[in-house]
Structure formats: structure tokens, C-alpha cells
Amino acid sequence: MEKTQKKKSRLPVCRACAVGACCAQGVEVDLFEVARILKEPLNLSQPWFEYVGRDRRSPSGYKFTTLVKNRRCIFQGHDWRCLVYSVRPRFCAEFPLENGKKAPYYHELCHHGKKEKRH
């Protein structure tokens, strides 16, 4: 656990990113996360998710993705802020980590990661 905390502290804090690039392409969500988000009173036209398929790594066994509209995740507002932040998917809550380690796609999604890669 201590090792994970050290890794976390060396990565840029996501609050520093104002552009929301990490989720602009949509994010993977589990069926349980879909159900939690669907309970939110959002003023957005549906659909919000697309079924991807079965996934034994997902807690429910089913994987979805959030739809992309106007070149951003359906849940990103005009200011790029998350509209479902209080119930955001695990992918979003953990980024730039995945299972306690730097996400393998970190350099592709995060402009801080791109700067880090050039060094």
C-alpha cells in the first residue's frame, strides 16, 4: 500500500488538468456503474452508454462505454467538467492509476503524461 501511495504522489494530480482530455473519448464502465449513473437526475438526452460485451474482469461481467458527443464524453459539460462526478466510474476516480499502478494508456490520454514521456 505504501508503494502505491508513493507512485500516486509522483504522478500529476488530475485536478491540475482543466481540459478533461483523459475522458474525452468516453470511458469504460461496468453494468453496476451504469445502474448507479442512471439513478442520477440528469438533463441529458439518452442514450448515454453503448454495450461493449461480456468481460470477466468487470465486477458484473458486462462492459459498456460512455457515448461521445461533440468530441467529448456524454457526461462532460460545456466547461469540460464531469456532470456525474459524485457517482463517476472507477476508471475516472482512479485515473491516472489503474489497479494501483500507472495506467498503461496514461501517456496517450493525459497531456501531463505526454510531457513526462518526452523527458
Rosetta blueprint (number, residue, H / E / L):
1 M L
2 E H
3 K H
4 T H
5 Q H
6 K H
7 K H
8 K H
9 S H
10 R H
11 L L
12 P L
13 V L
14 C H
15 R H
16 A H
17 C L
18 A L
19 V L
20 G L
21 A H
22 C H
23 C H
24 A L
25 Q L
26 G L
27 V L
28 E E
29 V E
30 D E
31 L H
32 F H
33 E H
34 V H
35 A H
36 R H
37 I H
38 L H
39 K L
40 E L
41 P L
42 L L
43 N L
44 L L
45 S L
46 Q L
47 P L
48 W L
49 F E
50 E E
51 Y E
52 V E
53 G E
54 R E
55 D L
56 R L
57 R L
58 S L
59 P L
60 S L
61 G L
62 Y E
63 K E
64 F E
65 T E
66 T E
67 L L
68 V E
69 K E
70 N L
71 R L
72 R E
73 C E
74 I L
75 F L
76 Q E
77 G L
78 H L
79 D L
80 W L
81 R L
82 C E
83 L L
84 V L
85 Y H
86 S H
87 V H
88 R L
89 P L
90 R H
91 F H
92 C H
93 A H
94 E H
95 F L
96 P L
97 L E
98 E E
99 N L
100 G L
101 K E
102 K E
103 A L
104 P L
105 Y L
106 Y H
107 H H
108 E H
109 L H
110 C L
111 H H
112 H H
113 G H
114 K H
115 K H
116 E H
117 K H
118 R H
119 H L
